């Protein structure tokens, strides 16, 4: 516990020992969620986003509120992580694309919030130095730091380069 006394510049640190109030150490942290364990698995976003944030689901191990025991100095397994399947929420508009509003979506017969091309010039050009294959944006990219895997695929598509000497862009 940290605090200050009587408006002075100095601070005070107090150590509180609750061990006398609890008569036993908590048990079975590695079995968190099990009925016999003093620990539970807790997920911060249980009711939204399927428990996934930036493509991962993070569960924390904590002492059950009903468990009258001392956790002690032994470290708990801090988190249990797994990647989630990709969903539309894991994507943002790619460079040169912007989300459209209700009015524009109605005019273009698109979904509200779809990413549409906004830059000058043609949307898709074959690279001048194309060899083998190239990537073409669909208007979306994975949000930086997102670790989702599988599921909805909205990223760029791979195309074959045109045969040299044939007509330009596609």
C-alpha positions, 0 to 999 in steps of 0.5 A: 500500500502506498500513500502520503502523510499530511500533505508533505512531499514525502510518501509512505509505503505500508506492507499489509500481511493478510496471511493470518486471515487465511488458513490454507494455501490455494491448490490446483492452479494447473487445474483451473476451471475444475470443480476441485480447484481454487482457481478459475479461467476468466475471459475478459470479453466473454460476451462480445467478439466470441471472446476474440480480440485481434484474432486471439482469445486470451484466458486468465487464471485467477483465484475463485471469489469463493475460495478462502485461501492464500495464493502465495508466492508461487506464480500462476500460469498467467494466460492461456492463448489461442488464435481464433478463426478470421472474421470480417472484424479482423480486417481493415481497408487496404491502402487506397480504399475507404469504408463507405456509408449508407448513402453511397452503399445504396448507390453502388449496391454494396454493403454498408461499411464495404471498402471501396477504391478511392485513389486516382487511376485504375484500380488494378494494374499488372506490375510492369516487372511482373514475373510468375504471379502477383498479388491484387488487393480485394480492398482489405488487409489484416489489422496490424498485430492480428493473429487470426488463422483460417476462417474468412479470407478477405486478403489479396488474391494471387494472379498469374502474370500475363504472357510477355507480349500480350495486352497490358493490365487486367 
